[in-house]
Amino acid sequence: MNDEFEILTILQNIARQDSIVRLENIYKGLPVSYDATILSIGPNYIQVECNRYQIASLYLNRSTYIIHPNLSQAVSCTVAGLRPAFLQAYLGAFDYSDYKARNRDYLRVNPDEPVRCELQLRNSISPVIGTVADISSDGIGVYLDRSYFYPKLYQPGTELMVRAVLPGGGATPTRVTMPLSNTVGDLTSRYTREGIRGANLSLDSDDSPRRQMTASPAEPPGQIQARGKIIKVYPELHSGRYRLGIQFLPDDRTVTVVSQYISHRQAAIIREFKTLYDVIGKLEKV
């Protein structure tokens, strides 16, 4: 029995019971994850009804992961078609995946524009310059050019100082309901009827930061200056760089500033998803 046949059999059993599965995507570092209802099952596809934000995510990603306790692993699938006005999607090409549902203890976001980051090792005279890959209140990913990387210096367990200024980090965070980029331009030219009718084939309220916090007036808004420890090192030699995974050491101010930044990124992505859904929904009706 091949994997796709087995997966469809399990999905048929789920449909007979509660019909609810979880669809999950990652968009700009943030989880887009909602329940979806299985409406029908064909010989090699399923039809589901889901949240409008998930519809926008499916349109952008062209694929998704299905999560359910009855499935031994996450299932990857492609988007065969969308009916945005009816909040419906057709999913196919099922396969088991080693994808793991995102740990929501720490939301991690990608900057929408390059953010400079300074790394300074203990006892070093001057910092090296990198760029922020992603950030959470627990840690930061930093791209470091290959010319600045010395394996003996940048090893897991090495402690260092991290300095960066996050855009919009000093404002009071807006309460949001899901993780989403800055406002998009003329979406009508980017999303066409052909695109929504046939692609080639988490964002929950629990994800929102709970605390409303403001930055200390003693330092510039959005600035983080935190002690951290290298956890992982990822070579990306095709891009001429290394990626360092750095865990912040406990620091209330860092948590405050990063939480504010994540909150603003969430709000921006929500606006993008709302705009996209409105556009593709209207295109379908034309």
N, C-alpha and C positions, 0 to 999 in steps of 0.2 A: 504494500500500500504506500503510494508516494505521499509526500508531506502535504501537498495541496489538497488531495482527496481527504486525508485525515483531518486537516484543519477545517475544511468545509463541513465534514461530518460533525465535528465538535460544535461548530457555529450553528448548525441545524438544531442540535440538542439544546444549546443556549437559547435559541429563538423559541423553542417550545416551552421553555421555563420562564425566564423573566425578560428575555429579549434585550437586556442591557449589557453593553460592552463599554470599555473605555478606549477612546482614541487619544493618542498622545503624539505631539510634535514638539520640536524645539525651534523657536524663531528668535534670532538675534540673541541667543543665549537663554531665553526665558521659556518655560514650559507652557504649552497650550494643550490643556488636558481637560476633556469633558466627557460625560456619559453620552452614548449614542444608542439609539434604538434600532434593532434589526427589523426592517420592514418586509424584506423578501430575500430569498436565496435562489440563485440560478445555478447552472451547471459549473460555472467558473467565476462567479461574482456574488457579492451581496449588495443590497440596497439598504442604506441607513439614513436615519434622520438625526441631525445633530445641531448643536449650538451655532449661531451665525458667526461667532469668532472662529470656531473650528472650520466652518465652510471657507472663510477667508484664508485660514492657515493651509487647508487642503489645496486651495487654488495656487498658493504660492509655493508650497513644498512639493506638490504632485505625488505625495506619498504620505503614509502615516504608519503608526504602530497600533495594533490592537492588543489590549490588556484585559485578561479575565482570569479568575481563579481556576477555571476548568482547562485553561491552556497551560501546558507545562512551561512554555516560554512565550515571550512577546512574539507577535506575528507581524512581519513587515508586509505591506501591500501597497499597490499603486492606485492612483485615482484614475478610474476609467471614464468618469464623467460627473458633472455637477448639475444640480437644479437649484441654484441659490435661492430663488424666490420661494421654493418649497422646503428649504433647509434640508435638501436631500443630496446624497452622494452615492456613487457606484464605485465599489472597491474590488480589485482583482489582483491576480498574480501573487498569491499568498505563499509565504515561506516563513519558516522559523528563523528567529534572529537572536543574537546574543545581547540585544539592546536591553538595558535595565531602566526601569521607570526612574525618573529623576527624584533624587532626595530633596524634599522641599524644606528641609530645615534651614538651608541657606540658598536663597535665590541668587543666581549668577547671571550677570548681564554682560553683553558686548557693547563697548562704546560705539556711538553712531559716527564718530569722527576720531582721528588719531589723538590719543592722549599721551603726552610725554611722561615718562616715569624715571626717577633716579634711584639707582641701587648703590648702596655704599656698604662695603664689607667692614667688619670690625677692624680697627687699626689701619684702615686704608686712608690715604691722604685726600683723595677726591672720588666722587661717584662716577659710575658709568651710566649712560643714557640708554633707555629702552622705551618701548611703547606698551601700553596696557592692552592685553589680549581680552581679558574678562575680569570681572571683580564680583566678590560677594562680601558680606560682612565678616566672613570667616577667613578670606584669603584673596589672593590676586594672581592672575596669570600675566606674565611679562614676556614680551618678545625681546630677545637680545641678539644684536647682530653677531654673526660668527666671528668677526674680527675682535670683538670684546669678550668672547667666551674662552675661559681657561678652565679645563676640566678639574684641575687640582684645587681651584678656588671655589667653583660653583658646583658643590656636591650636596646631595640630600643630607640634611642635618645642619648645614651651614647657616648661621644667623647673620642678619644684615638689616640695614635700615631701608625703608621704602618711602619715597616722597613723590607725591603727584597732586595735581589740582584737577578735581573732577568738575566738568561743566555743570552749572546749575546746582552744585552741591550745597549752597548756602541757604537756599529758599526753604520755606516750610513745605514739607511733602504733601501732595494731594492724595487723599484716600482713594484708592483704586480697587477694582475687583479682580483684575487679572494681569499676568505679565504681558505688552506689545511694544518705532523709529520716529523720527521727526516727521512733521507733516509732509505728505507726498504732494507732488505737483499735479500735472494734468493726467489723472488716472485713466480718463477715457481713451487716451492714446496708448496706454500700456496694457489694458485689459480688454480683450475683444470677445465677441460672441463665439468665435471659433475656439478661443482659449478656454472658455468656461464649458463648452459643450463636449469637448473631447480631449482630455489631456492624454499624453502618450504614456501608454502604460505597460501649560497648564496654567489653563489660566483660571484658577479658582480664587474665590474670596479668601480661602485660607492662605493663599500665596502673598497677600498684601502685608507689608510691615505693619505691626500693630501699634507701634509707638509714634506719637507725634513729637519730634525732637528738633531742637534748633542748635546751630553750631555755636561754639564758644566764641565770644567777641574778641578773644585774645589772638586768634589766628585768622588768616584770610578765609572767606567762605569757600567751601569745597576742598580745602587743602587737607590731605592726609599725610601724616608723618608718623610711621608706625614701625615698630620692631617686628621682624618676621623670621621665619625659618623655611629654607628650601625643602620642599617635600618631594618633588619630582622634577626631572629634567627630560624634556622631549626634543630630540634633534629634528629640525625641519630643514635639512640641508638643501632640498630643492628650492627653498626660498632664501637660502643663505643666512639662516638664523637658528637660534635655539629658543625654546619656550620653557620658562621656569615656572613651576607651580609653587607659590609661596603661601604659607599659612601665617596669618597675623597672630602675634602673641596678644593676650588679652589687653584691650584698650578701649574704654568706653567712648572716647571721642571718635576713634576710627569707626566704630560700629554706628555711631550717630550720623557721621558724614556719608558713609557708604549707604546706609539705609535711606537717607534722603535722596541720594543719587538714583538708587534702584527704584524708588517710588516715582520719580520723575520719568525714568525710562519706561516704566510700566504705563504711565499715563499717556506718553507719546505713542507707544505701540498700540494701545487701545484706540486712540484716535485714528491711527493708520488702518487698523482692522475695520473699524466702523465705516470709514470712508470707502475702503475697498469693497466691503459687503454691499454698501448702497449702490456703488457703481456697477458691480457685476450682476446684482439683482435687477437693476433697470435694463441692462443690456439683454438679459434673458427675455424680458418682456417685450423688447422691441421687435 
